[in-house]
């Protein structure tokens, strides 16, 4: 409460940055990825859950792709798809006030987000056509040649897995650095949605009407995942 009062005295106020759909996506995706990795390590009957969680990640990625276009102000890709000049100013510590680099995703954070989403997309795609030559095949394996399926399996179980885990580790390390070195808490805003910011910072829309759009976007993601699952018979 004391920090809030100090913030008010400095002319700051609570601004909605992360809308409800974005926060739910973030934490649900984290849980699904942890579950997918754990079930793959256990193997055996747990692979049923590995495939289910992989399809859940697919649904969430489709949702995020849509929400990145129609979501709240700071959840849209346009808000953190920075031009080279903006990135260079950020690196030099010369960011302009109107660029709001520290409100949503900074240029460094944006790079991490796009990399993580890209790696997840590749990991899901390779899993959908994978063949472990024992008991498990992806639901879309019939659409690719055997050599492609084996190459996808190799990537999924080696480079793809370790690159993804490495990026997750870097993400967690960055959160700690921001907390311990820069005294900035990145976790709480992703839980509650708000940050203490100057009044000129635009807020993200976060109301029932927006949640309805999010539900439609999620429904499309779920429909895509169910269609993929059905291809495996």
Secondary structure as UniProt FT lines:
FT   HELIX           2..9
FT   TURN            10..11
FT   STRAND          12..16
FT   HELIX           20..42
FT   HELIX           44..46
FT   HELIX           47..70
FT   TURN            73..75
FT   HELIX           77..79
FT   HELIX           84..92
FT   HELIX           97..99
FT   TURN            101..103
FT   HELIX           107..128
FT   TURN            139..140
FT   HELIX           141..143
FT   HELIX           146..157
FT   HELIX           159..180
FT   HELIX           187..192
FT   STRAND          194..198
FT   TURN            199..200
FT   HELIX           208..230
FT   TURN            231..232
//
